[in-house]
Amino acid sequence: MRDELARLRRWQADGVRFGLATVVSTSASAPRPPGATLGLHPDGEVVGSVSGGCVEGAVVEVATQVLEDGRPQRVTYGISDDEAFAVGLTCGGTIEVFVRPVAPDTLDLDELARRIDAEQPVAVATIVEHPDRPDLVGTPIVVEPTGAAGGTGNQALDHAIVEAAQGLLAQGATGLRHFGADGERRKEDVAVLVESFAPRPRMLVFGAIDFAGAVASIGRFLGYHVTVCDARERFATPARFPDADEVVVEWPHRYLADTDVNERTALCVLTHDPKFDVPVLKVALATPAGYIGVMGSRRTHEDRLGRLRAEGVDESDLARLRAPIGLDLGARTPQETAVSVAAELVLLRYGGSGNPLKDVDGPIHRDAADVVAQAAGA
């Protein structure tokens, strides 16, 4: 819903009751993940997508019906359904969509947007199925790491939902959870969709060069909160990097040492100058950053490795460096290089091979949670 929120807020501000369709689960090659959203205005305007175009027409019909009678619906389109081909889901996947009416007082989208814009972690847990209380279907609970607003009126169920939602929020994950009518963990009676709006992951770009502008732009496109940092005030200006969320004038290693870094953080060191590179990489390799990419030729990198070894950095840490940065696409321009960096980030996020899809067997779309689980198992 994050991408559609601005338009949905305008509809809500106008006092409009609109239809909201959200993907709650997928399998195989379904094109959009859980949490993908489509909104339908009563005048027919559509925002967002639940399938990249495959079943949009059918979902809009369901949303129209939901707006007319006010009753939420949970619909599934899959490879075993004749209807799947009729509505366009020929890619071989299965998607389950929850469609509900959203009245002006159902969920305060302005407050939700405020928290998201302030990079405050928040989740929305929505009842999508309840065997005994159909009136609760569509009820949202807004969940934060330390509390929640809203509820079902059943304290035990609310406690179970909030606890599960906080767990997903900590992972930045969206998904379906099931409980008994009184919150029992091993029952399937009550289905709840948890949509997590975790703070954007950070991309720190060191070196205010022309390549940095292109990397900052594509980083923002991928959903990162982008910071460009360089000690040279003349080059590190907001005018040169309009797509960066912030531009910092500071020595990179000093800035990084005072910055929170986690496994979702991407560090892109583009200076290829040892007086900048070596100090910042020594700090970077002491952090849990999930990606440390370094620009420069192979010869430059060999010299860099020697300097880092002389600084006491061990081989296991040096192996974390993605250098030269990016995938081998034959990139030459700053924009092409940025695409190669983005491709490497996506590959690492989902466990891709980097090979042409025509040469790869197996599913096209990978679930990030499955990739994490596989890595943990390995």
C-alpha positions as CSV (number, residue, x, y, z in Angstrom):
1,M,0.0,0.0,0.0
2,R,3.0,2.3,0.5
3,D,3.1,3.4,-3.2
4,E,-0.6,4.0,-3.4
5,L,-0.9,5.8,-0.1
6,A,-0.8,9.4,-1.4
7,R,-3.8,8.8,-3.8
8,L,-5.7,6.8,-1.2
9,R,-5.3,9.6,1.3
10,R,-6.8,12.1,-1.1
11,W,-9.8,9.9,-1.6
12,Q,-10.2,9.5,2.1
13,A,-9.8,13.3,2.6
14,D,-12.7,13.7,0.2
15,G,-14.9,11.5,2.3
16,V,-15.0,8.7,-0.3
17,R,-15.6,5.1,0.6
18,F,-13.3,3.1,-1.8
19,G,-12.5,-0.5,-2.5
20,L,-9.2,-1.9,-1.5
21,A,-7.8,-5.2,-2.9
22,T,-4.7,-6.6,-1.3
23,V,-2.7,-9.7,-2.1
24,V,-2.7,-11.9,1.0
25,S,-0.8,-15.0,-0.3
26,T,0.9,-16.3,-3.5
27,S,2.5,-19.4,-4.9
28,A,4.7,-20.4,-7.8
29,S,5.2,-17.6,-10.3
30,A,2.6,-15.1,-9.1
31,P,3.8,-11.7,-10.3
32,R,3.2,-9.5,-7.2
33,P,4.0,-10.3,-3.5
34,P,1.7,-10.2,-0.5
35,G,0.8,-6.6,0.3
36,A,0.5,-5.5,-3.3
37,T,-2.6,-3.3,-3.4
38,L,-5.2,-2.0,-5.9
39,G,-7.6,0.8,-5.0
40,L,-10.9,1.4,-6.7
41,H,-12.7,4.8,-6.5
42,P,-16.5,4.8,-6.9
43,D,-16.1,6.8,-10.1
44,G,-14.0,3.9,-11.6
45,E,-10.5,5.3,-11.1
46,V,-8.0,2.6,-10.3
47,V,-4.7,3.0,-8.5
48,G,-2.1,0.3,-8.0
49,S,-1.9,-3.4,-9.0
50,V,-2.3,-6.8,-7.5
51,S,-0.9,-8.9,-10.4
52,G,0.9,-6.7,-12.8
53,G,-2.1,-6.7,-15.1
54,C,-3.0,-10.4,-15.1
55,V,-6.2,-10.3,-13.1
56,E,-6.8,-6.6,-12.6
57,G,-10.1,-6.6,-14.5
58,A,-11.5,-9.5,-12.5
59,V,-10.4,-7.9,-9.2
60,V,-12.0,-4.6,-10.2
61,E,-15.3,-6.4,-10.7
62,V,-15.1,-7.9,-7.2
63,A,-14.2,-4.5,-5.8
64,T,-17.2,-2.9,-7.5
65,Q,-19.4,-5.6,-5.9
66,V,-17.8,-5.0,-2.5
67,L,-18.5,-1.2,-2.8
68,E,-22.1,-2.0,-3.7
69,D,-23.0,-4.4,-0.9
70,G,-20.3,-3.5,1.7
71,R,-19.3,-7.1,2.3
72,P,-15.5,-8.0,2.0
73,Q,-14.5,-10.9,-0.2
74,R,-11.6,-13.2,-0.3
75,V,-10.9,-14.5,-3.8
76,T,-8.3,-16.9,-5.3
77,Y,-7.0,-17.2,-8.9
78,G,-4.8,-20.2,-9.6
79,I,-3.4,-22.5,-12.3
80,S,-6.1,-25.1,-11.7
81,D,-8.9,-22.7,-12.2
82,D,-10.5,-22.3,-15.7
83,E,-11.3,-18.8,-14.6
84,A,-7.6,-18.1,-14.2
85,F,-7.1,-18.2,-18.0
86,A,-10.3,-16.3,-18.6
87,V,-9.1,-13.4,-16.5
88,G,-5.5,-13.6,-17.7
89,L,-3.5,-15.4,-15.0
90,T,-1.5,-17.5,-17.5
91,C,1.9,-17.1,-15.9
92,G,1.4,-20.3,-13.8
93,G,1.0,-18.8,-10.3
94,T,-1.7,-18.6,-7.7
95,I,-2.8,-15.4,-5.9
96,E,-5.3,-14.9,-3.1
97,V,-6.7,-11.4,-2.8
98,F,-8.7,-9.8,0.0
99,V,-11.1,-7.1,-1.2
100,R,-12.8,-4.8,1.3
101,P,-14.5,-1.4,1.5
102,V,-12.6,1.4,3.2
103,A,-14.7,4.1,4.7
104,P,-13.3,7.5,5.9
105,D,-13.3,6.2,9.5
106,T,-12.0,2.7,8.9
107,L,-8.3,3.5,9.0
108,D,-6.6,6.8,9.4
109,L,-4.4,6.9,6.4
110,D,-3.0,10.3,7.2
111,E,-1.7,9.0,10.5
112,L,-0.3,5.9,8.8
113,A,1.4,8.0,6.2
114,R,2.9,10.3,8.9
115,R,4.5,7.3,10.7
116,I,5.8,5.9,7.4
117,D,7.2,9.3,6.3
118,A,8.9,9.7,9.7
119,E,10.6,6.2,9.2
120,Q,8.7,4.8,12.2
121,P,8.0,1.1,12.0
122,V,4.3,0.4,11.8
123,A,2.1,-2.5,10.7
124,V,-1.5,-2.9,9.8
125,A,-3.1,-6.3,10.8
126,T,-6.4,-6.9,9.1
127,I,-8.9,-9.7,9.9
128,V,-9.6,-11.4,6.5
129,E,-11.5,-14.4,7.9
130,H,-13.4,-15.2,11.1
131,P,-15.7,-18.2,11.4
132,D,-17.9,-16.8,14.2
133,R,-17.7,-13.0,13.7
134,P,-18.1,-12.0,10.0
135,D,-18.7,-8.4,11.2
136,L,-15.0,-8.4,12.2
137,V,-13.7,-9.2,8.7
138,G,-11.9,-6.1,7.5
139,T,-11.2,-4.8,11.0
140,P,-7.7,-3.2,11.1
141,I,-5.3,-3.1,14.1
142,V,-2.4,-0.6,13.8
143,V,0.6,-2.2,15.4
144,E,3.9,-0.5,16.5
145,P,6.9,-2.1,18.3
146,T,5.6,-1.0,21.7
147,G,1.8,-1.1,21.3
148,A,-1.3,-1.1,19.1
149,A,-4.5,0.7,18.4
150,G,-7.8,-0.9,17.6
151,G,-8.9,-4.5,18.1
152,T,-11.5,-7.2,17.9
153,G,-12.9,-6.9,21.4
154,N,-11.4,-10.3,22.3
155,Q,-8.3,-9.6,24.5
156,A,-6.7,-13.0,23.9
157,L,-7.1,-12.8,20.2
158,D,-5.9,-9.2,20.1
159,H,-2.8,-10.1,22.1
160,A,-1.9,-13.0,19.7
161,I,-2.4,-10.8,16.6
162,V,-0.3,-7.9,18.0
163,E,2.5,-10.3,19.1
164,A,2.6,-11.9,15.6
165,A,2.4,-8.5,13.9
166,Q,5.3,-7.2,15.9
167,G,7.4,-10.2,14.9
168,L,6.7,-9.6,11.2
169,L,7.4,-5.9,11.6
170,A,10.8,-6.6,13.2
171,Q,11.6,-8.6,10.0
172,G,10.1,-6.0,7.7
173,A,7.9,-8.8,6.3
174,T,4.3,-9.0,5.2
175,G,2.2,-12.1,5.4
176,L,-0.8,-14.1,6.5
177,R,-1.1,-15.5,10.0
178,H,-3.7,-17.9,11.5
179,F,-5.2,-18.2,15.0
180,G,-8.0,-19.9,16.9
181,A,-11.0,-17.8,17.8
182,D,-9.4,-17.0,21.1
183,G,-5.9,-16.5,19.8
184,E,-4.7,-20.1,19.9
185,R,-1.5,-20.4,17.9
186,R,-2.0,-23.8,16.3
187,K,-5.5,-23.3,14.9
188,E,-6.5,-22.0,11.5
189,D,-9.9,-20.4,12.2
190,V,-9.0,-16.7,12.1
191,A,-6.9,-15.4,9.2
192,V,-5.1,-12.1,9.6
193,L,-3.1,-10.2,7.0
194,V,-0.1,-8.3,8.5
195,E,1.2,-5.5,6.2
196,S,4.6,-4.2,7.5
197,F,5.8,-0.8,6.8
198,A,9.4,-0.9,8.1
199,P,11.7,2.0,7.6
200,R,13.4,2.0,4.2
201,P,16.8,0.3,4.1
202,R,19.7,2.7,3.9
203,M,22.1,3.2,1.0
204,L,25.2,5.1,1.8
205,V,27.1,6.3,-1.2
206,F,30.7,7.5,-0.5
207,G,32.3,9.8,-3.1
208,A,30.5,12.7,-4.8
209,I,31.4,11.8,-8.3
210,D,29.2,11.5,-11.4
211,F,28.7,7.8,-10.9
212,A,27.3,8.6,-7.4
213,G,24.5,10.6,-8.9
214,A,23.3,7.7,-11.0
215,V,23.7,5.2,-8.1
216,A,21.8,7.5,-5.8
217,S,18.9,7.8,-8.3
218,I,18.6,4.1,-8.8
219,G,19.0,3.4,-5.1
220,R,16.0,5.7,-4.4
221,F,14.1,3.9,-7.2
222,L,14.7,0.6,-5.4
223,G,13.3,2.0,-2.2
224,Y,16.4,2.9,-0.3
225,H,16.9,6.0,1.9
226,V,20.0,7.4,0.1
227,T,22.8,9.4,1.6
228,V,25.7,10.7,-0.4
229,C,28.8,11.6,1.7
230,D,32.0,13.2,0.7
231,A,34.6,15.4,2.5
232,R,34.8,17.9,-0.4
233,E,32.2,20.6,0.2
234,R,32.5,21.8,-3.4
235,F,31.3,18.5,-4.8
236,A,28.9,17.3,-2.1
237,T,25.9,19.5,-2.8
238,P,22.2,18.8,-2.9
239,A,22.1,20.4,-6.4
240,R,24.4,17.8,-7.8
241,F,22.4,14.9,-6.1
242,P,18.7,15.8,-6.3
243,D,17.6,12.2,-5.8
244,A,19.5,11.7,-2.6
245,D,17.6,12.0,0.6
246,E,20.5,13.7,2.2
247,V,24.0,15.0,1.2
248,V,26.6,15.0,4.0
249,V,29.9,16.9,3.9
250,E,32.2,14.8,6.1
251,W,35.1,12.4,5.9
252,P,33.4,9.1,5.0
253,H,35.0,7.0,7.7
254,R,33.9,9.5,10.4
255,Y,30.4,9.7,9.1
256,L,30.1,5.9,8.9
257,A,31.5,5.4,12.4
258,D,28.6,7.5,13.8
259,T,25.9,6.0,11.7
260,D,23.6,3.1,12.5
261,V,24.1,0.2,10.0
262,N,22.3,-3.1,9.8
263,E,22.0,-6.1,7.6
264,R,19.7,-4.2,5.2
265,T,22.2,-1.4,4.7
266,A,24.0,-1.1,1.3
267,L,27.4,0.7,1.3
268,C,28.7,1.9,-2.1
269,V,32.3,3.2,-2.0
270,L,32.9,5.0,-5.3
271,T,35.9,7.2,-4.6
272,H,38.6,4.7,-5.7
273,D,41.1,6.9,-3.8
274,P,43.1,5.2,-1.0
275,K,43.0,8.1,1.3
276,F,39.2,7.9,1.3
277,D,38.7,4.2,0.6
278,V,40.9,2.5,3.1
279,P,39.7,4.3,6.2
280,V,36.0,4.0,5.3
281,L,36.3,0.3,4.3
282,K,38.1,-0.5,7.6
283,V,35.0,0.9,9.4
284,A,32.6,-0.7,7.0
285,L,34.0,-4.2,7.4
286,A,33.4,-3.9,11.2
287,T,29.6,-3.4,10.6
288,P,26.9,-5.9,9.7
289,A,26.2,-4.2,6.4
290,G,24.6,-6.6,4.0
291,Y,26.3,-5.1,0.9
292,I,29.7,-3.4,0.6
293,G,30.4,-2.5,-3.0
294,V,33.7,-0.8,-4.1
295,M,34.4,0.9,-7.4
296,G,37.8,0.6,-9.1
297,S,39.8,-1.5,-11.5
298,R,41.2,-4.9,-10.5
299,R,44.6,-3.3,-10.2
300,T,43.3,-0.6,-7.9
301,H,41.5,-3.2,-5.9
302,E,44.6,-5.3,-5.4
303,D,46.4,-2.3,-4.1
304,R,43.4,-1.5,-1.8
305,L,43.5,-5.0,-0.4
306,G,47.1,-4.7,0.4
307,R,46.6,-1.5,2.3
308,L,43.7,-3.0,4.2
309,R,45.8,-6.0,5.2
310,A,48.4,-3.7,6.4
311,E,45.7,-2.1,8.6
312,G,45.0,-5.5,10.2
313,V,41.9,-6.4,8.3
314,D,41.6,-10.2,8.0
315,E,40.8,-12.3,4.9
316,S,37.3,-13.3,6.0
317,D,36.3,-9.6,6.2
318,L,38.0,-8.8,2.9
319,A,36.0,-11.5,1.2
320,R,32.8,-9.5,2.0
321,L,33.8,-6.8,-0.5
322,R,31.9,-6.7,-3.8
323,A,34.7,-5.3,-5.9
324,P,34.7,-4.4,-8.7
325,I,31.2,-3.2,-7.8
326,G,28.1,-4.5,-9.7
327,L,27.4,-7.3,-12.2
328,D,29.2,-7.9,-15.5
329,L,26.8,-6.1,-17.9
330,G,29.5,-4.4,-19.9
331,A,28.4,-1.1,-18.4
332,R,30.4,2.0,-19.3
333,T,28.3,5.1,-18.5
334,P,27.3,6.2,-14.9
335,Q,23.7,5.2,-15.6
336,E,24.7,1.8,-17.0
337,T,27.0,1.3,-14.0
338,A,24.2,2.2,-11.6
339,V,22.0,-0.5,-13.3
340,S,24.8,-3.1,-12.8
341,V,25.0,-2.1,-9.1
342,A,21.2,-2.3,-8.8
343,A,21.2,-5.7,-10.5
344,E,23.8,-7.0,-7.9
345,L,21.7,-5.7,-5.0
346,V,18.5,-7.4,-6.3
347,L,20.5,-10.7,-7.0
348,L,21.7,-10.7,-3.4
349,R,18.3,-9.9,-2.0
350,Y,16.5,-12.8,-3.7
351,G,19.2,-15.3,-4.4
352,G,19.2,-15.0,-8.2
353,S,21.9,-16.5,-10.4
354,G,22.6,-13.5,-12.6
355,N,22.1,-15.7,-15.7
356,P,19.6,-14.9,-18.5
357,L,16.2,-16.2,-17.5
358,K,15.9,-18.2,-20.7
359,D,18.9,-20.3,-19.5
360,V,17.5,-20.9,-16.0
361,D,15.1,-23.6,-14.8
362,G,12.8,-23.2,-11.8
363,P,10.6,-20.3,-10.6
364,I,11.1,-16.8,-12.0
365,H,10.0,-15.0,-8.8
366,R,11.7,-15.7,-5.5
367,D,10.4,-14.9,-2.1
368,A,12.8,-12.9,0.0
369,A,11.7,-14.8,3.2
370,D,12.5,-18.1,1.4
371,V,16.0,-16.9,0.5
372,V,16.7,-15.9,4.1
373,A,15.5,-19.3,5.4
374,Q,17.6,-21.1,2.9
375,A,20.7,-19.1,3.9
376,A,20.0,-19.8,7.5
377,G,19.7,-23.5,6.8
378,A,22.9,-23.6,4.9
